[in-house]
Amino acid sequence: MSDFLESIEYETGTAIQTFNIIEIMEHAEGFEVLLDIDLDSGYGLEGVKLLVTHEDLDAYETNDIQEGVKYALGFFDQTLEASQLEIEKKSRKEPLKSTKTRSQEEQALKEKYNIKDDDRAWEDDRL
């Protein structure tokens, strides 16, 4: 029996597919939420107890316990995250090269690989 009480550390587990809130009980420090969870692996967890404090809700910038549970389980608004990532990517993009710079690079490649303008290899874009 003591074998089961020892802590085993794993790097990652399976993702949560869906969850259902069964019961929400409010306490002085926050909420105790009873959940049923369906995992991507096909297994399910029933009667899972999740404690969400008022501080947790403040950190998630919500007063809605259902939203807090979603955030606590990792269900964030993907459209918001995706748009923020897109903005970051755009701000890190290199400036466009001028046509003159591109043609100079092309000319350097042609000279390096001894490619003539009428050579088909240049059109095949294999460089």
C-alpha positions as CSV (number, residue, x, y, z in Angstrom):
1,M,0.0,0.0,0.0
2,S,2.9,2.4,0.7
3,D,4.0,2.0,-2.9
4,F,1.1,4.1,-4.0
5,L,1.7,6.9,-1.6
6,E,5.2,7.7,-2.9
7,S,5.3,10.6,-5.2
8,I,6.3,9.9,-8.8
9,E,7.2,12.8,-11.0
10,Y,6.3,12.8,-14.7
11,E,7.3,15.4,-17.2
12,T,3.9,15.7,-18.9
13,G,0.6,13.9,-19.0
14,T,-2.4,13.8,-21.3
15,A,-4.5,16.8,-22.2
16,I,-8.0,17.6,-21.0
17,Q,-10.6,17.1,-23.7
18,T,-13.7,18.3,-21.8
19,F,-14.9,19.0,-18.3
20,N,-18.2,19.3,-16.5
21,I,-18.8,21.3,-13.4
22,I,-20.9,19.2,-11.0
23,E,-21.0,21.4,-8.0
24,I,-19.6,24.8,-6.8
25,M,-19.2,25.5,-3.1
26,E,-18.1,28.9,-1.9
27,H,-15.7,29.2,1.1
28,A,-14.1,32.2,2.8
29,E,-10.9,31.8,0.8
30,G,-12.5,31.0,-2.5
31,F,-14.4,28.1,-4.2
32,E,-14.3,24.4,-4.1
33,V,-15.4,23.0,-7.5
34,L,-16.4,19.4,-8.1
35,L,-15.6,18.3,-11.7
36,D,-15.8,15.4,-14.0
37,I,-13.0,15.5,-16.6
38,D,-12.6,13.7,-19.9
39,L,-9.0,13.2,-21.0
40,D,-7.6,12.9,-24.5
41,S,-6.3,9.5,-23.7
42,G,-10.0,8.2,-23.5
43,Y,-10.0,8.0,-19.7
44,G,-12.1,10.1,-17.4
45,L,-11.8,11.5,-13.9
46,E,-14.9,11.7,-11.8
47,G,-15.4,13.7,-8.7
48,V,-12.3,15.8,-9.0
49,K,-12.0,18.6,-6.4
50,L,-10.5,21.9,-7.6
51,L,-9.8,24.7,-5.2
52,V,-9.9,28.2,-6.8
53,T,-9.1,31.1,-4.5
54,H,-10.2,34.7,-4.8
55,E,-6.6,35.6,-5.6
56,D,-6.7,33.1,-8.5
57,L,-9.8,34.8,-9.9
58,D,-8.1,38.2,-9.5
59,A,-5.1,36.9,-11.4
60,Y,-7.3,35.6,-14.2
61,E,-9.0,39.0,-14.2
62,T,-12.5,37.6,-13.7
63,N,-15.1,37.3,-10.9
64,D,-16.9,34.4,-12.7
65,I,-15.9,31.1,-11.1
66,Q,-16.8,29.2,-14.3
67,E,-14.3,31.3,-16.2
68,G,-11.8,30.8,-13.4
69,V,-12.1,27.0,-13.7
70,K,-11.6,27.2,-17.5
71,Y,-8.4,29.2,-17.0
72,A,-7.2,27.0,-14.1
73,L,-7.5,24.0,-16.4
74,G,-5.7,25.7,-19.3
75,F,-8.7,26.6,-21.5
76,F,-7.6,30.1,-22.6
77,D,-9.1,32.2,-25.4
78,Q,-7.1,30.9,-28.4
79,T,-8.1,33.8,-30.6
80,L,-6.7,36.3,-28.1
81,E,-3.5,34.4,-27.8
82,A,-3.2,33.8,-31.5
83,S,-3.7,37.5,-32.3
84,Q,-1.1,38.5,-29.7
85,L,1.4,36.0,-31.1
86,E,0.7,37.3,-34.6
87,I,1.4,40.9,-33.5
88,E,4.7,39.8,-31.9
89,K,5.7,38.0,-35.1
90,K,4.9,41.0,-37.2
91,S,6.9,43.3,-35.0
92,R,10.0,41.0,-35.3
93,K,9.9,40.6,-39.1
94,E,13.0,41.8,-41.0
95,P,12.5,44.8,-43.2
96,L,11.8,44.0,-46.8
97,K,14.9,44.0,-48.9
98,S,15.1,46.4,-51.8
99,T,14.9,45.1,-55.3
100,K,18.5,46.3,-55.8
101,T,19.7,44.2,-52.8
102,R,17.8,41.2,-54.1
103,S,19.2,41.4,-57.6
104,Q,22.7,41.8,-56.1
105,E,22.2,38.6,-54.1
106,E,20.9,36.8,-57.1
107,Q,23.9,37.9,-59.1
108,A,26.2,36.8,-56.4
109,L,24.6,33.3,-56.4
110,K,24.7,33.1,-60.2
111,E,28.4,33.9,-60.1
112,K,29.1,31.5,-57.3
113,Y,27.4,28.6,-59.0
114,N,28.4,29.7,-62.5
115,I,24.8,30.0,-63.7
116,K,24.0,31.9,-66.9
117,D,20.8,33.8,-67.3
118,D,19.6,31.4,-70.0
119,D,20.4,28.3,-67.8
120,R,17.3,26.4,-66.7
121,A,18.7,25.7,-63.2
122,W,18.1,29.3,-62.2
123,E,14.4,29.1,-63.2
124,D,14.0,25.8,-61.3
125,D,14.7,27.7,-58.1
126,R,17.0,24.9,-56.7
127,L,19.5,27.2,-55.1
